[in-house]
Amino acid sequence: MIRLIFLVLLIFVLYKVLHLLIRDKSAPKNSPSNESAPEELVFDPMCKTYIPRRSAIRKNVSGHEVYFCSDECLSRYLDQEAKRQIDLKII
């Protein structure tokens, strides 16, 4: 009977130790990047979608900072702006 109690106690202690070790590895560290604050989203004028600011491609166009989800959207936007500038010169 004592062996059974000892075995159950040993299993319980091992469970708690493993649980603490696993939880410590998966728990987020106290750093500014892991805060629970929501990330700011910015608008992509070509895709008409919102994307996280930190992953967006930024471009200063005509004194305004514009954000894009990809290089493809950036190049399409710049082509569209160039055509718009040409059309304004014709008028």
HTML snippet that shows the backbone in 3Dmol.js (N, CA, C, O; Angstrom):
<script src="https://3Dmol.org/build/3Dmol-min.js"></script>
<div id="view" style="width:600px;height:400px;position:relative"></div>
<script>
const pdb = `
ATOM      1  N   MET A   1       0.811  -1.198   0.000  1.00  0.00           N
ATOM      2  CA  MET A   1       0.000   0.000   0.000  1.00  0.00           C
ATOM      3  C   MET A   1       0.858   1.267   0.000  1.00  0.00           C
ATOM      4  O   MET A   1       0.539   2.245  -0.677  1.00  0.00           O
ATOM      5  N   ILE A   2       1.949   1.235   0.768  1.00  0.00           N
ATOM      6  CA  ILE A   2       2.843   2.387   0.834  1.00  0.00           C
ATOM      7  C   ILE A   2       3.511   2.593  -0.522  1.00  0.00           C
ATOM      8  O   ILE A   2       3.727   3.728  -0.948  1.00  0.00           O
ATOM      9  N   ARG A   3       3.832   1.506  -1.190  1.00  0.00           N
ATOM     10  CA  ARG A   3       4.434   1.610  -2.519  1.00  0.00           C
ATOM     11  C   ARG A   3       3.475   2.297  -3.498  1.00  0.00           C
ATOM     12  O   ARG A   3       3.914   3.118  -4.304  1.00  0.00           O
ATOM     13  N   LEU A   4       2.226   1.991  -3.447  1.00  0.00           N
ATOM     14  CA  LEU A   4       1.234   2.594  -4.324  1.00  0.00           C
ATOM     15  C   LEU A   4       1.105   4.094  -4.052  1.00  0.00           C
ATOM     16  O   LEU A   4       1.053   4.898  -4.983  1.00  0.00           O
ATOM     17  N   ILE A   5       1.055   4.460  -2.784  1.00  0.00           N
ATOM     18  CA  ILE A   5       0.982   5.893  -2.426  1.00  0.00           C
ATOM     19  C   ILE A   5       2.243   6.603  -2.889  1.00  0.00           C
ATOM     20  O   ILE A   5       2.169   7.706  -3.432  1.00  0.00           O
ATOM     21  N   PHE A   6       3.392   5.990  -2.685  1.00  0.00           N
ATOM     22  CA  PHE A   6       4.648   6.587  -3.126  1.00  0.00           C
ATOM     23  C   PHE A   6       4.675   6.736  -4.645  1.00  0.00           C
ATOM     24  O   PHE A   6       5.120   7.767  -5.149  1.00  0.00           O
ATOM     25  N   LEU A   7       4.216   5.746  -5.371  1.00  0.00           N
ATOM     26  CA  LEU A   7       4.186   5.798  -6.828  1.00  0.00           C
ATOM     27  C   LEU A   7       3.251   6.911  -7.322  1.00  0.00           C
ATOM     28  O   LEU A   7       3.612   7.653  -8.235  1.00  0.00           O
ATOM     29  N   VAL A   8       2.083   7.031  -6.743  1.00  0.00           N
ATOM     30  CA  VAL A   8       1.138   8.083  -7.127  1.00  0.00           C
ATOM     31  C   VAL A   8       1.725   9.453  -6.825  1.00  0.00           C
ATOM     32  O   VAL A   8       1.601  10.371  -7.635  1.00  0.00           O
ATOM     33  N   LEU A   9       2.359   9.601  -5.679  1.00  0.00           N
ATOM     34  CA  LEU A   9       2.992  10.867  -5.309  1.00  0.00           C
ATOM     35  C   LEU A   9       4.121  11.208  -6.271  1.00  0.00           C
ATOM     36  O   LEU A   9       4.262  12.362  -6.675  1.00  0.00           O
ATOM     37  N   LEU A  10       4.918  10.225  -6.639  1.00  0.00           N
ATOM     38  CA  LEU A  10       6.015  10.448  -7.584  1.00  0.00           C
ATOM     39  C   LEU A  10       5.490  10.868  -8.954  1.00  0.00           C
ATOM     40  O   LEU A  10       6.034  11.784  -9.570  1.00  0.00           O
ATOM     41  N   ILE A  11       4.456  10.218  -9.427  1.00  0.00           N
ATOM     42  CA  ILE A  11       3.857  10.583 -10.713  1.00  0.00           C
ATOM     43  C   ILE A  11       3.291  12.000 -10.665  1.00  0.00           C
ATOM     44  O   ILE A  11       3.440  12.759 -11.623  1.00  0.00           O
ATOM     45  N   PHE A  12       2.654  12.356  -9.574  1.00  0.00           N
ATOM     46  CA  PHE A  12       2.101  13.703  -9.426  1.00  0.00           C
ATOM     47  C   PHE A  12       3.213  14.752  -9.452  1.00  0.00           C
ATOM     48  O   PHE A  12       3.073  15.776 -10.121  1.00  0.00           O
ATOM     49  N   VAL A  13       4.312  14.516  -8.737  1.00  0.00           N
ATOM     50  CA  VAL A  13       5.431  15.466  -8.717  1.00  0.00           C
ATOM     51  C   VAL A  13       6.044  15.590 -10.108  1.00  0.00           C
ATOM     52  O   VAL A  13       6.330  16.703 -10.550  1.00  0.00           O
ATOM     53  N   LEU A  14       6.248  14.490 -10.801  1.00  0.00           N
ATOM     54  CA  LEU A  14       6.791  14.546 -12.165  1.00  0.00           C
ATOM     55  C   LEU A  14       5.861  15.304 -13.105  1.00  0.00           C
ATOM     56  O   LEU A  14       6.321  16.081 -13.942  1.00  0.00           O
ATOM     57  N   TYR A  15       4.567  15.083 -12.971  1.00  0.00           N
ATOM     58  CA  TYR A  15       3.591  15.812 -13.784  1.00  0.00           C
ATOM     59  C   TYR A  15       3.704  17.318 -13.556  1.00  0.00           C
ATOM     60  O   TYR A  15       3.718  18.091 -14.514  1.00  0.00           O
ATOM     61  N   LYS A  16       3.786  17.736 -12.297  1.00  0.00           N
ATOM     62  CA  LYS A  16       3.878  19.173 -11.987  1.00  0.00           C
ATOM     63  C   LYS A  16       5.169  19.775 -12.537  1.00  0.00           C
ATOM     64  O   LYS A  16       5.151  20.878 -13.082  1.00  0.00           O
ATOM     65  N   VAL A  17       6.280  19.070 -12.401  1.00  0.00           N
ATOM     66  CA  VAL A  17       7.564  19.577 -12.901  1.00  0.00           C
ATOM     67  C   VAL A  17       7.527  19.714 -14.416  1.00  0.00           C
ATOM     68  O   VAL A  17       7.936  20.742 -14.956  1.00  0.00           O
ATOM     69  N   LEU A  18       7.044  18.697 -15.101  1.00  0.00           N
ATOM     70  CA  LEU A  18       6.950  18.779 -16.563  1.00  0.00           C
ATOM     71  C   LEU A  18       5.987  19.874 -17.002  1.00  0.00           C
ATOM     72  O   LEU A  18       6.249  20.583 -17.975  1.00  0.00           O
ATOM     73  N   HIS A  19       4.904  20.010 -16.308  1.00  0.00           N
ATOM     74  CA  HIS A  19       3.921  21.049 -16.635  1.00  0.00           C
ATOM     75  C   HIS A  19       4.549  22.435 -16.511  1.00  0.00           C
ATOM     76  O   HIS A  19       4.335  23.287 -17.374  1.00  0.00           O
ATOM     77  N   LEU A  20       5.316  22.669 -15.455  1.00  0.00           N
ATOM     78  CA  LEU A  20       5.982  23.964 -15.274  1.00  0.00           C
ATOM     79  C   LEU A  20       7.025  24.211 -16.357  1.00  0.00           C
ATOM     80  O   LEU A  20       7.135  25.326 -16.867  1.00  0.00           O
ATOM     81  N   LEU A  21       7.785  23.190 -16.711  1.00  0.00           N
ATOM     82  CA  LEU A  21       8.806  23.354 -17.754  1.00  0.00           C
ATOM     83  C   LEU A  21       8.189  23.668 -19.103  1.00  0.00           C
ATOM     84  O   LEU A  21       8.670  24.548 -19.817  1.00  0.00           O
ATOM     85  N   ILE A  22       7.139  22.966 -19.455  1.00  0.00           N
ATOM     86  CA  ILE A  22       6.484  23.197 -20.750  1.00  0.00           C
ATOM     87  C   ILE A  22       5.803  24.553 -20.771  1.00  0.00           C
ATOM     88  O   ILE A  22       5.876  25.264 -21.772  1.00  0.00           O
ATOM     89  N   ARG A  23       5.146  24.920 -19.691  1.00  0.00           N
ATOM     90  CA  ARG A  23       4.447  26.203 -19.634  1.00  0.00           C
ATOM     91  C   ARG A  23       5.426  27.369 -19.729  1.00  0.00           C
ATOM     92  O   ARG A  23       5.124  28.370 -20.379  1.00  0.00           O
ATOM     93  N   ASP A  24       6.602  27.259 -19.088  1.00  0.00           N
ATOM     94  CA  ASP A  24       7.589  28.330 -19.136  1.00  0.00           C
ATOM     95  C   ASP A  24       8.127  28.536 -20.543  1.00  0.00           C
ATOM     96  O   ASP A  24       8.408  29.671 -20.928  1.00  0.00           O
ATOM     97  N   LYS A  25       8.276  27.486 -21.309  1.00  0.00           N
ATOM     98  CA  LYS A  25       8.791  27.617 -22.670  1.00  0.00           C
ATOM     99  C   LYS A  25       7.754  28.226 -23.607  1.00  0.00           C
ATOM    100  O   LYS A  25       8.103  28.979 -24.517  1.00  0.00           O
ATOM    101  N   SER A  26       6.499  27.908 -23.391  1.00  0.00           N
ATOM    102  CA  SER A  26       5.467  28.409 -24.301  1.00  0.00           C
ATOM    103  C   SER A  26       4.913  29.764 -23.875  1.00  0.00           C
ATOM    104  O   SER A  26       4.227  30.416 -24.662  1.00  0.00           O
ATOM    105  N   ALA A  27       5.189  30.194 -22.674  1.00  0.00           N
ATOM    106  CA  ALA A  27       4.677  31.482 -22.195  1.00  0.00           C
ATOM    107  C   ALA A  27       5.443  32.613 -22.854  1.00  0.00           C
ATOM    108  O   ALA A  27       6.664  32.526 -22.982  1.00  0.00           O
ATOM    109  N   PRO A  28       4.759  33.681 -23.281  1.00  0.00           N
ATOM    110  CA  PRO A  28       5.454  34.806 -23.900  1.00  0.00           C
ATOM    111  C   PRO A  28       6.304  35.547 -22.872  1.00  0.00           C
ATOM    112  O   PRO A  28       5.926  35.683 -21.709  1.00  0.00           O
ATOM    113  N   LYS A  29       7.428  36.009 -23.319  1.00  0.00           N
ATOM    114  CA  LYS A  29       8.322  36.776 -22.456  1.00  0.00           C
ATOM    115  C   LYS A  29       7.816  38.204 -22.337  1.00  0.00           C
ATOM    116  O   LYS A  29       7.050  38.666 -23.183  1.00  0.00           O
ATOM    117  N   ASN A  30       8.233  38.892 -21.308  1.00  0.00           N
ATOM    118  CA  ASN A  30       7.827  40.287 -21.110  1.00  0.00           C
ATOM    119  C   ASN A  30       8.679  41.180 -21.988  1.00  0.00           C
ATOM    120  O   ASN A  30       9.734  41.655 -21.568  1.00  0.00           O
ATOM    121  N   SER A  31       8.223  41.406 -23.199  1.00  0.00           N
ATOM    122  CA  SER A  31       8.915  42.292 -24.123  1.00  0.00           C
ATOM    123  C   SER A  31       7.875  43.123 -24.852  1.00  0.00           C
ATOM    124  O   SER A  31       6.720  42.710 -24.958  1.00  0.00           O
ATOM    125  N   PRO A  32       8.265  44.296 -25.360  1.00  0.00           N
ATOM    126  CA  PRO A  32       7.297  45.162 -26.039  1.00  0.00           C
ATOM    127  C   PRO A  32       6.652  44.519 -27.255  1.00  0.00           C
ATOM    128  O   PRO A  32       5.514  44.854 -27.584  1.00  0.00           O
ATOM    129  N   SER A  33       7.339  43.606 -27.936  1.00  0.00           N
ATOM    130  CA  SER A  33       6.771  43.005 -29.141  1.00  0.00           C
ATOM    131  C   SER A  33       5.670  42.001 -28.829  1.00  0.00           C
ATOM    132  O   SER A  33       4.874  41.681 -29.712  1.00  0.00           O
ATOM    133  N   ASN A  34       5.599  41.495 -27.603  1.00  0.00           N
ATOM    134  CA  ASN A  34       4.594  40.505 -27.256  1.00  0.00           C
ATOM    135  C   ASN A  34       3.434  41.082 -26.450  1.00  0.00           C
ATOM    136  O   ASN A  34       2.687  40.325 -25.830  1.00  0.00           O
ATOM    137  N   GLU A  35       3.270  42.374 -26.444  1.00  0.00           N
ATOM    138  CA  GLU A  35       2.176  42.968 -25.701  1.00  0.00           C
ATOM    139  C   GLU A  35       0.858  42.616 -26.379  1.00  0.00           C
ATOM    140  O   GLU A  35       0.823  42.268 -27.559  1.00  0.00           O
ATOM    141  N   SER A  36      -0.207  42.712 -25.625  1.00  0.00           N
ATOM    142  CA  SER A  36      -1.507  42.336 -26.164  1.00  0.00           C
ATOM    143  C   SER A  36      -2.196  43.491 -26.891  1.00  0.00           C
ATOM    144  O   SER A  36      -3.355  43.366 -27.285  1.00  0.00           O
ATOM    145  N   ALA A  37      -1.508  44.590 -27.070  1.00  0.00           N
ATOM    146  CA  ALA A  37      -2.092  45.725 -27.774  1.00  0.00           C
ATOM    147  C   ALA A  37      -2.289  45.369 -29.251  1.00  0.00           C
ATOM    148  O   ALA A  37      -1.427  44.728 -29.853  1.00  0.00           O
ATOM    149  N   PRO A  38      -3.404  45.775 -29.828  1.00  0.00           N
ATOM    150  CA  PRO A  38      -3.638  45.469 -31.244  1.00  0.00           C
ATOM    151  C   PRO A  38      -2.661  46.215 -32.152  1.00  0.00           C
ATOM    152  O   PRO A  38      -2.222  47.324 -31.846  1.00  0.00           O
ATOM    153  N   GLU A  39      -2.340  45.590 -33.253  1.00  0.00           N
ATOM    154  CA  GLU A  39      -1.410  46.196 -34.201  1.00  0.00           C
ATOM    155  C   GLU A  39      -2.157  47.160 -35.112  1.00  0.00           C
ATOM    156  O   GLU A  39      -3.298  46.902 -35.496  1.00  0.00           O
ATOM    157  N   GLU A  40      -1.517  48.263 -35.453  1.00  0.00           N
ATOM    158  CA  GLU A  40      -2.140  49.260 -36.309  1.00  0.00           C
ATOM    159  C   GLU A  40      -2.200  48.762 -37.751  1.00  0.00           C
ATOM    160  O   GLU A  40      -1.228  48.218 -38.276  1.00  0.00           O
ATOM    161  N   LEU A  41      -3.348  48.956 -38.374  1.00  0.00           N
ATOM    162  CA  LEU A  41      -3.534  48.563 -39.767  1.00  0.00           C
ATOM    163  C   LEU A  41      -3.492  49.798 -40.651  1.00  0.00           C
ATOM    164  O   LEU A  41      -3.935  50.875 -40.252  1.00  0.00           O
ATOM    165  N   VAL A  42      -2.955  49.634 -41.858  1.00  0.00           N
ATOM    166  CA  VAL A  42      -2.882  50.721 -42.830  1.00  0.00           C
ATOM    167  C   VAL A  42      -3.570  50.276 -44.115  1.00  0.00           C
ATOM    168  O   VAL A  42      -3.691  49.081 -44.384  1.00  0.00           O
ATOM    169  N   PHE A  43      -4.016  51.239 -44.898  1.00  0.00           N
ATOM    170  CA  PHE A  43      -4.801  50.975 -46.102  1.00  0.00           C
ATOM    171  C   PHE A  43      -3.910  50.896 -47.327  1.00  0.00           C
ATOM    172  O   PHE A  43      -3.058  51.759 -47.536  1.00  0.00           O
ATOM    173  N   ASP A  44      -4.102  49.867 -48.135  1.00  0.00           N
ATOM    174  CA  ASP A  44      -3.418  49.717 -49.425  1.00  0.00           C
ATOM    175  C   ASP A  44      -4.387  50.228 -50.491  1.00  0.00           C
ATOM    176  O   ASP A  44      -5.443  49.627 -50.690  1.00  0.00           O
ATOM    177  N   PRO A  45      -4.050  51.336 -51.189  1.00  0.00           N
ATOM    178  CA  PRO A  45      -4.988  51.916 -52.151  1.00  0.00           C
ATOM    179  C   PRO A  45      -5.198  51.075 -53.410  1.00  0.00           C
ATOM    180  O   PRO A  45      -6.202  51.256 -54.099  1.00  0.00           O
ATOM    181  N   MET A  46      -4.287  50.168 -53.727  1.00  0.00           N
ATOM    182  CA  MET A  46      -4.456  49.350 -54.921  1.00  0.00           C
ATOM    183  C   MET A  46      -5.348  48.141 -54.650  1.00  0.00           C
ATOM    184  O   MET A  46      -6.283  47.875 -55.405  1.00  0.00           O
ATOM    185  N   CYS A  47      -5.065  47.425 -53.594  1.00  0.00           N
ATOM    186  CA  CYS A  47      -5.855  46.226 -53.251  1.00  0.00           C
ATOM    187  C   CYS A  47      -7.133  46.591 -52.505  1.00  0.00           C
ATOM    188  O   CYS A  47      -8.065  45.792 -52.418  1.00  0.00           O
ATOM    189  N   LYS A  48      -7.162  47.792 -51.976  1.00  0.00           N
ATOM    190  CA  LYS A  48      -8.291  48.245 -51.156  1.00  0.00           C
ATOM    191  C   LYS A  48      -8.457  47.347 -49.928  1.00  0.00           C
ATOM    192  O   LYS A  48      -9.572  46.993 -49.545  1.00  0.00           O
ATOM    193  N   THR A  49      -7.315  46.985 -49.317  1.00  0.00           N
ATOM    194  CA  THR A  49      -7.323  46.164 -48.120  1.00  0.00           C
ATOM    195  C   THR A  49      -6.514  46.843 -47.024  1.00  0.00           C
ATOM    196  O   THR A  49      -5.767  47.787 -47.280  1.00  0.00           O
ATOM    197  N   TYR A  50      -6.674  46.350 -45.802  1.00  0.00           N
ATOM    198  CA  TYR A  50      -5.884  46.823 -44.676  1.00  0.00           C
ATOM    199  C   TYR A  50      -4.844  45.767 -44.337  1.00  0.00           C
ATOM    200  O   TYR A  50      -5.130  44.570 -44.321  1.00  0.00           O
ATOM    201  N   ILE A  51      -3.628  46.237 -44.066  1.00  0.00           N
ATOM    202  CA  ILE A  51      -2.528  45.343 -43.740  1.00  0.00           C
ATOM    203  C   ILE A  51      -1.817  45.863 -42.493  1.00  0.00           C
ATOM    204  O   ILE A  51      -1.907  47.054 -42.196  1.00  0.00           O
ATOM    205  N   PRO A  52      -1.113  45.003 -41.756  1.00  0.00           N
ATOM    206  CA  PRO A  52      -0.363  45.467 -40.590  1.00  0.00           C
ATOM    207  C   PRO A  52       0.739  46.439 -41.006  1.00  0.00           C
ATOM    208  O   PRO A  52       1.430  46.221 -42.001  1.00  0.00           O
ATOM    209  N   ARG A  53       0.894  47.512 -40.234  1.00  0.00           N
ATOM    210  CA  ARG A  53       1.869  48.544 -40.577  1.00  0.00           C
ATOM    211  C   ARG A  53       3.286  47.993 -40.660  1.00  0.00           C
ATOM    212  O   ARG A  53       4.053  48.389 -41.537  1.00  0.00           O
ATOM    213  N   ARG A  54       3.642  47.081 -39.751  1.00  0.00           N
ATOM    214  CA  ARG A  54       5.034  46.604 -39.727  1.00  0.00           C
ATOM    215  C   ARG A  54       5.391  45.746 -40.930  1.00  0.00           C
ATOM    216  O   ARG A  54       6.570  45.616 -41.258  1.00  0.00           O
ATOM    217  N   SER A  55       4.405  45.157 -41.594  1.00  0.00           N
ATOM    218  CA  SER A  55       4.712  44.338 -42.766  1.00  0.00           C
ATOM    219  C   SER A  55       4.432  45.067 -44.078  1.00  0.00           C
ATOM    220  O   SER A  55       4.624  44.497 -45.152  1.00  0.00           O
ATOM    221  N   ALA A  56       3.985  46.308 -44.005  1.00  0.00           N
ATOM    222  CA  ALA A  56       3.641  47.065 -45.211  1.00  0.00           C
ATOM    223  C   ALA A  56       4.889  47.656 -45.864  1.00  0.00           C
ATOM    224  O   ALA A  56       5.896  47.917 -45.205  1.00  0.00           O
ATOM    225  N   ILE A  57       4.793  47.857 -47.165  1.00  0.00           N
ATOM    226  CA  ILE A  57       5.837  48.547 -47.921  1.00  0.00           C
ATOM    227  C   ILE A  57       5.437  50.017 -47.964  1.00  0.00           C
ATOM    228  O   ILE A  57       4.332  50.354 -48.389  1.00  0.00           O
ATOM    229  N   ARG A  58       6.342  50.888 -47.521  1.00  0.00           N
ATOM    230  CA  ARG A  58       6.036  52.317 -47.432  1.00  0.00           C
ATOM    231  C   ARG A  58       6.682  53.070 -48.591  1.00  0.00           C
ATOM    232  O   ARG A  58       7.802  52.774 -49.007  1.00  0.00           O
ATOM    233  N   LYS A  59       5.946  54.041 -49.092  1.00  0.00           N
ATOM    234  CA  LYS A  59       6.474  54.875 -50.176  1.00  0.00           C
ATOM    235  C   LYS A  59       5.943  56.280 -49.991  1.00  0.00           C
ATOM    236  O   LYS A  59       4.750  56.462 -49.746  1.00  0.00           O
ATOM    237  N   ASN A  60       6.801  57.271 -50.104  1.00  0.00           N
ATOM    238  CA  ASN A  60       6.394  58.657 -50.016  1.00  0.00           C
ATOM    239  C   ASN A  60       6.041  59.130 -51.423  1.00  0.00           C
ATOM    240  O   ASN A  60       6.914  59.237 -52.285  1.00  0.00           O
ATOM    241  N   VAL A  61       4.767  59.412 -51.651  1.00  0.00           N
ATOM    242  CA  VAL A  61       4.285  59.822 -52.966  1.00  0.00           C
ATOM    243  C   VAL A  61       3.628  61.188 -52.826  1.00  0.00           C
ATOM    244  O   VAL A  61       2.646  61.340 -52.100  1.00  0.00           O
ATOM    245  N   SER A  62       4.166  62.168 -53.514  1.00  0.00           N
ATOM    246  CA  SER A  62       3.644  63.533 -53.510  1.00  0.00           C
ATOM    247  C   SER A  62       3.504  64.080 -52.090  1.00  0.00           C
ATOM    248  O   SER A  62       2.523  64.753 -51.771  1.00  0.00           O
ATOM    249  N   GLY A  63       4.478  63.790 -51.252  1.00  0.00           N
ATOM    250  CA  GLY A  63       4.476  64.307 -49.894  1.00  0.00           C
ATOM    251  C   GLY A  63       3.610  63.534 -48.914  1.00  0.00           C
ATOM    252  O   GLY A  63       3.497  63.928 -47.754  1.00  0.00           O
ATOM    253  N   HIS A  64       2.995  62.439 -49.357  1.00  0.00           N
ATOM    254  CA  HIS A  64       2.161  61.613 -48.488  1.00  0.00           C
ATOM    255  C   HIS A  64       2.760  60.217 -48.408  1.00  0.00           C
ATOM    256  O   HIS A  64       3.223  59.667 -49.407  1.00  0.00           O
ATOM    257  N   GLU A  65       2.744  59.650 -47.199  1.00  0.00           N
ATOM    258  CA  GLU A  65       3.220  58.286 -47.038  1.00  0.00           C
ATOM    259  C   GLU A  65       2.089  57.326 -47.386  1.00  0.00           C
ATOM    260  O   GLU A  65       1.004  57.385 -46.807  1.00  0.00           O
ATOM    261  N   VAL A  66       2.364  56.440 -48.345  1.00  0.00           N
ATOM    262  CA  VAL A  66       1.371  55.482 -48.824  1.00  0.00           C
ATOM    263  C   VAL A  66       1.908  54.085 -48.523  1.00  0.00           C
ATOM    264  O   VAL A  66       3.108  53.837 -48.644  1.00  0.00           O
ATOM    265  N   TYR A  67       1.013  53.170 -48.130  1.00  0.00           N
ATOM    266  CA  TYR A  67       1.400  51.812 -47.742  1.00  0.00           C
ATOM    267  C   TYR A  67       0.857  50.803 -48.748  1.00  0.00           C
ATOM    268  O   TYR A  67      -0.242  50.958 -49.280  1.00  0.00           O
ATOM    269  N   PHE A  68       1.663  49.755 -48.996  1.00  0.00           N
ATOM    270  CA  PHE A  68       1.282  48.719 -49.959  1.00  0.00           C
ATOM    271  C   PHE A  68       1.556  47.349 -49.375  1.00  0.00           C
ATOM    272  O   PHE A  68       2.441  47.180 -48.535  1.00  0.00           O
ATOM    273  N   CYS A  69       0.774  46.358 -49.836  1.00  0.00           N
ATOM    274  CA  CYS A  69       0.938  44.989 -49.334  1.00  0.00           C
ATOM    275  C   CYS A  69       2.056  44.257 -50.070  1.00  0.00           C
ATOM    276  O   CYS A  69       2.622  43.304 -49.534  1.00  0.00           O
ATOM    277  N   SER A  70       2.386  44.689 -51.294  1.00  0.00           N
ATOM    278  CA  SER A  70       3.427  43.993 -52.052  1.00  0.00           C
ATOM    279  C   SER A  70       4.105  44.960 -53.017  1.00  0.00           C
ATOM    280  O   SER A  70       3.631  46.074 -53.244  1.00  0.00           O
ATOM    281  N   ASP A  71       5.221  44.509 -53.578  1.00  0.00           N
ATOM    282  CA  ASP A  71       5.930  45.312 -54.586  1.00  0.00           C
ATOM    283  C   ASP A  71       5.087  45.469 -55.844  1.00  0.00           C
ATOM    284  O   ASP A  71       5.163  46.486 -56.533  1.00  0.00           O
ATOM    285  N   GLU A  72       4.290  44.459 -56.134  1.00  0.00           N
ATOM    286  CA  GLU A  72       3.425  44.523 -57.314  1.00  0.00           C
ATOM    287  C   GLU A  72       2.410  45.668 -57.179  1.00  0.00           C
ATOM    288  O   GLU A  72       2.207  46.433 -58.122  1.00  0.00           O
ATOM    289  N   CYS A  73       1.788  45.780 -56.028  1.00  0.00           N
ATOM    290  CA  CYS A  73       0.821  46.876 -55.805  1.00  0.00           C
ATOM    291  C   CYS A  73       1.519  48.224 -55.870  1.00  0.00           C
ATOM    292  O   CYS A  73       0.966  49.183 -56.409  1.00  0.00           O
ATOM    293  N   LEU A  74       2.728  48.308 -55.327  1.00  0.00           N
ATOM    294  CA  LEU A  74       3.489  49.555 -55.376  1.00  0.00           C
ATOM    295  C   LEU A  74       3.769  49.955 -56.812  1.00  0.00           C
ATOM    296  O   LEU A  74       3.550  51.109 -57.182  1.00  0.00           O
ATOM    297  N   SER A  75       4.247  49.031 -57.629  1.00  0.00           N
ATOM    298  CA  SER A  75       4.570  49.371 -59.020  1.00  0.00           C
ATOM    299  C   SER A  75       3.312  49.735 -59.809  1.00  0.00           C
ATOM    300  O   SER A  75       3.346  50.653 -60.629  1.00  0.00           O
ATOM    301  N   ARG A  76       2.200  49.029 -59.573  1.00  0.00           N
ATOM    302  CA  ARG A  76       0.951  49.382 -60.261  1.00  0.00           C
ATOM    303  C   ARG A  76       0.494  50.789 -59.851  1.00  0.00           C
ATOM    304  O   ARG A  76       0.023  51.557 -60.689  1.00  0.00           O
ATOM    305  N   TYR A  77       0.634  51.119 -58.575  1.00  0.00           N
ATOM    306  CA  TYR A  77       0.246  52.442 -58.087  1.00  0.00           C
ATOM    307  C   TYR A  77       1.116  53.528 -58.721  1.00  0.00           C
ATOM    308  O   TYR A  77       0.609  54.565 -59.148  1.00  0.00           O
ATOM    309  N   LEU A  78       2.423  53.287 -58.778  1.00  0.00           N
ATOM    310  CA  LEU A  78       3.320  54.274 -59.370  1.00  0.00           C
ATOM    311  C   LEU A  78       3.041  54.457 -60.859  1.00  0.00           C
ATOM    312  O   LEU A  78       3.114  55.577 -61.365  1.00  0.00           O
ATOM    313  N   ASP A  79       2.722  53.372 -61.567  1.00  0.00           N
ATOM    314  CA  ASP A  79       2.345  53.473 -62.982  1.00  0.00           C
ATOM    315  C   ASP A  79       1.073  54.299 -63.136  1.00  0.00           C
ATOM    316  O   ASP A  79       0.974  55.148 -64.022  1.00  0.00           O
ATOM    317  N   GLN A  80       0.107  54.043 -62.268  1.00  0.00           N
ATOM    318  CA  GLN A  80      -1.160  54.776 -62.318  1.00  0.00           C
ATOM    319  C   GLN A  80      -0.933  56.262 -62.019  1.00  0.00           C
ATOM    320  O   GLN A  80      -1.539  57.123 -62.657  1.00  0.00           O
ATOM    321  N   GLU A  81      -0.065  56.560 -61.055  1.00  0.00           N
ATOM    322  CA  GLU A  81       0.239  57.955 -60.732  1.00  0.00           C
ATOM    323  C   GLU A  81       0.963  58.646 -61.885  1.00  0.00           C
ATOM    324  O   GLU A  81       0.705  59.817 -62.163  1.00  0.00           O
ATOM    325  N   ALA A  82       1.865  57.933 -62.559  1.00  0.00           N
ATOM    326  CA  ALA A  82       2.577  58.512 -63.703  1.00  0.00           C
ATOM    327  C   ALA A  82       1.601  58.838 -64.827  1.00  0.00           C
ATOM    328  O   ALA A  82       1.705  59.896 -65.448  1.00  0.00           O
ATOM    329  N   LYS A  83       0.658  57.944 -65.095  1.00  0.00           N
ATOM    330  CA  LYS A  83      -0.355  58.216 -66.122  1.00  0.00           C
ATOM    331  C   LYS A  83      -1.224  59.397 -65.732  1.00  0.00           C
ATOM    332  O   LYS A  83      -1.589  60.215 -66.576  1.00  0.00           O
ATOM    333  N   ARG A  84      -1.557  59.485 -64.444  1.00  0.00           N
ATOM    334  CA  ARG A  84      -2.379  60.598 -63.971  1.00  0.00           C
ATOM    335  C   ARG A  84      -1.649  61.939 -64.132  1.00  0.00           C
ATOM    336  O   ARG A  84      -2.266  62.945 -64.483  1.00  0.00           O
ATOM    337  N   GLN A  85      -0.323  61.951 -63.872  1.00  0.00           N
ATOM    338  CA  GLN A  85       0.465  63.167 -64.032  1.00  0.00           C
ATOM    339  C   GLN A  85       0.531  63.586 -65.505  1.00  0.00           C
ATOM    340  O   GLN A  85       0.476  64.774 -65.822  1.00  0.00           O
ATOM    341  N   ILE A  86       0.650  62.592 -66.405  1.00  0.00           N
ATOM    342  CA  ILE A  86       0.678  62.879 -67.840  1.00  0.00           C
ATOM    343  C   ILE A  86      -0.667  63.458 -68.282  1.00  0.00           C
ATOM    344  O   ILE A  86      -0.709  64.412 -69.059  1.00  0.00           O
ATOM    345  N   ASP A  87      -1.767  62.879 -67.786  1.00  0.00           N
ATOM    346  CA  ASP A  87      -3.096  63.368 -68.137  1.00  0.00           C
ATOM    347  C   ASP A  87      -3.306  64.806 -67.631  1.00  0.00           C
ATOM    348  O   ASP A  87      -3.956  65.611 -68.298  1.00  0.00           O
ATOM    349  N   LEU A  88      -2.759  65.118 -66.467  1.00  0.00           N
ATOM    350  CA  LEU A  88      -2.901  66.482 -65.927  1.00  0.00           C
ATOM    351  C   LEU A  88      -2.106  67.479 -66.759  1.00  0.00           C
ATOM    352  O   LEU A  88      -2.528  68.624 -66.914  1.00  0.00           O
ATOM    353  N   LYS A  89      -0.970  67.066 -67.292  1.00  0.00           N
ATOM    354  CA  LYS A  89      -0.167  67.963 -68.127  1.00  0.00           C
ATOM    355  C   LYS A  89      -0.840  68.226 -69.453  1.00  0.00           C
ATOM    356  O   LYS A  89      -0.715  69.318 -70.008  1.00  0.00           O
ATOM    357  N   ILE A  90      -1.553  67.239 -69.968  1.00  0.00           N
ATOM    358  CA  ILE A  90      -2.247  67.409 -71.264  1.00  0.00           C
ATOM    359  C   ILE A  90      -3.391  68.395 -71.112  1.00  0.00           C
ATOM    360  O   ILE A  90      -3.641  69.202 -72.006  1.00  0.00           O
ATOM    361  N   ILE A  91      -4.077  68.334 -69.997  1.00  0.00           N
ATOM    362  CA  ILE A  91      -5.223  69.231 -69.788  1.00  0.00           C
ATOM    363  C   ILE A  91      -4.715  70.573 -69.476  1.00  0.00           C
ATOM    364  O   ILE A  91      -5.500  71.496 -69.261  1.00  0.00           O
TER     365      ILE A  91
END
`;
const viewer = $3Dmol.createViewer("view");
viewer.addModel(pdb, "pdb");
viewer.setStyle({}, {cartoon: {color: "spectrum"}});
viewer.zoomTo();
viewer.render();
</script>
